[in-house]
C-alpha cells in the first residue's frame, strides 16, 4: 500500500489481502464474543452452585450439573487438605439421602449438601479461570476491532472483491450488513 497524490493506492493483491483480513477479523470477533459469553455463563453457573454450597443447600440436580461441568475432582494434595476432607466426610450433617427413584440411586445412597473443602477450592479456581479467560477474549476482541477499523478505514473495497469475501464495499459483513 502506498500513499500517492490522490490518497491510498493498493494493488489488487493488497486489496484481496485486506478483504481476507477483514473477513478473518469479522469471523474471529463473532466467535470470540460467543466464546466469551459461554465462558462467562459457565463461570456464573459455577458461582451459583458455590453460593448454594455455602448455604448447605445443594440438591441432586446441582450435583448432576457439577458432574457435567467438572466430571471429576482432584485429590487432596496436602495432609491439611486430607484432614479437612476426612472431617467433612465423617460429618453426617453434610449428607442427605437421594430421592427415591433418583437416577439409579438405591435406598441408603446419600449425596453431599455442600462441597468438600477441596471441591470448593477447585470450583472457585475454575470459576475464576473461566472469568479470566472470558476477560482475555473480550480484550482480544477490542484489539481485533481496532485492527478491523484500521483495515476498513483504508477505503472502500471493489464490489467484486468484497462480494467474493462476503463483505460490503465498506468492509462490513454482507450477511449482517454491519460489523
C-alpha positions in Angstrom: 0.0 0.0 0.0 1.3 3.4 -1.0 0.1 6.9 -0.4 0.0 8.8 -3.6 -1.1 12.2 -4.8 -4.8 11.1 -4.7 -4.7 9.1 -1.4 -4.0 5.4 -0.7 -3.1 3.3 -3.7 -3.3 -0.5 -3.4 -2.5 -3.3 -5.8 -5.2 -5.9 -6.5 -3.3 -8.4 -4.3 -3.1 -5.9 -1.4 -6.9 -5.3 -1.8 -7.5 -9.0 -1.7 -5.3 -9.4 1.4 -7.1 -6.6 3.1 -10.5 -8.2 2.2 -9.3 -11.5 3.6 -8.0 -9.8 6.8 -11.4 -8.1 7.2 -13.3 -11.3 6.7 -11.0 -13.1 9.1 -11.4 -10.4 11.8 -15.2 -10.4 11.4 -15.3 -14.2 11.8 -12.9 -14.1 14.7 -14.7 -11.3 16.6 -18.0 -13.1 16.2 -16.6 -16.4 17.5 -14.7 -14.6 20.4 -17.9 -12.9 21.5 -19.8 -16.2 21.6 -17.0 -18.0 23.4 -16.6 -15.2 26.0 -20.3 -15.3 26.7 -20.2 -19.1 27.1 -17.2 -18.9 29.5 -18.9 -16.1 31.4 -22.1 -18.1 31.6 -20.3 -21.2 32.8 -18.5 -19.2 35.5 -21.8 -17.8 36.6 -23.3 -21.3 36.9 -20.4 -22.5 39.0 -20.6 -19.4 41.2 -24.3 -20.1 41.7 -23.5 -23.6 42.8 -20.8 -22.3 45.1 -23.3 -19.9 46.7 -25.8 -22.8 47.3 -23.0 -24.9 48.7 -22.1 -22.1 51.2 -25.7 -22.3 52.4 -25.5 -26.2 52.5 -28.4 -26.3 50.1 -27.1 -28.4 47.2 -29.6 -30.9 45.8 -29.4 -33.8 43.4 -29.8 -31.5 40.3 -26.9 -29.4 41.5 -24.7 -32.5 41.8 -25.8 -33.6 38.3 -24.7 -30.1 37.0 -21.4 -30.2 38.9 -20.6 -33.6 37.4 -21.4 -32.4 33.9 -19.2 -29.3 34.4 -16.3 -30.8 36.3 -16.6 -34.6 35.7 -14.0 -35.4 38.4 -12.4 -33.5 41.2 -8.8 -33.8 42.1 -7.5 -35.3 45.2 -6.3 -33.6 48.4 -2.7 -32.5 47.9 -1.6 -31.9 51.4 -2.1 -33.5 54.8 -4.2 -30.5 55.9 -6.4 -30.8 52.9 -6.8 -34.5 53.5 -7.7 -33.9 57.2 -10.3 -31.3 56.1 -11.8 -33.8 53.6 -11.9 -36.6 56.2 -13.6 -34.3 58.7 -16.1 -33.3 56.0 -16.8 -36.9 55.0 -17.3 -38.0 58.6 -19.9 -35.4 59.4 -23.4 -36.9 58.7 -24.9 -33.4 58.6 -23.0 -32.8 55.3 -25.1 -35.5 53.5 -28.8 -36.1 52.6 -30.4 -39.2 51.2 -31.3 -39.3 47.5 -34.9 -39.0 46.5 -36.4 -42.4 45.9 -36.1 -43.3 42.2 -33.4 -40.7 41.5 -31.2 -41.8 38.6 -30.2 -45.3 39.8 -29.9 -44.4 43.5 -30.9 -47.1 45.9 -32.2 -46.8 49.4 -29.4 -45.6 51.7 -27.4 -43.7 49.0 -26.6 -40.1 50.0 -25.2 -37.0 48.4 -23.4 -34.0 49.9 -25.4 -30.8 50.6 -22.3 -28.8 50.2 -18.9 -29.1 48.5 -16.0 -30.5 50.4 -13.1 -28.1 51.1 -11.1 -29.4 48.1 -14.0 -29.4 45.8 -14.9 -25.9 46.9 -11.4 -24.7 46.2 -11.2 -26.4 42.8 -14.6 -25.0 41.8 -13.7 -21.4 42.8 -10.4 -21.7 40.9 -12.3 -23.0 37.9 -14.8 -20.1 38.0 -12.0 -17.6 38.4 -10.1 -19.1 35.4 -13.3 -19.0 33.3 -13.9 -15.4 34.1 -10.3 -14.5 33.4 -10.4 -16.3 30.1 -13.6 -14.5 29.1 -12.0 -11.2 30.0 -8.9 -12.1 27.8 -11.3 -12.9 24.9 -13.0 -9.5 25.3 -9.7 -7.7 25.5 -8.5 -9.6 22.3 -11.8 -8.6 20.7 -11.1 -4.9 21.5 -7.7 -5.2 19.8 -9.3 -7.0 16.8 -12.0 -4.3 16.5 -9.2 -1.7 16.4 -7.4 -3.6 13.6 -10.8 -4.1 11.8 -11.4 -0.3 12.0 -8.0 0.3 10.6 -8.5 -2.0 7.6 -11.9 -0.6 6.9 -10.7 3.0 7.1 -8.3 2.5 4.2 -11.1 2.9 1.8 -13.9 1.0 0.1 -13.2 -2.4 -1.4 -14.1 -3.0 -5.1 -17.5 -4.6 -5.2 -16.3 -7.8 -6.9 -13.6 -8.5 -4.3 -15.9 -7.5 -1.4 -18.6 -9.9 -2.7 -16.1 -12.8 -3.0 -15.4 -12.4 0.7 -19.0 -11.9 1.8 -18.4 -8.2 2.5 -19.9 -4.9 1.5 -17.6 -2.4 -0.2 -17.3 -0.6 3.2 -15.9 -3.8 4.7 -18.9 -4.9 6.7 -20.4 -8.4 6.8 -22.7 -8.8 3.8 -25.0 -11.2 5.7 -25.4 -8.9 8.7 -25.0 -5.5 6.9 -22.7 -4.2 9.7 -19.6 -5.2 11.7 
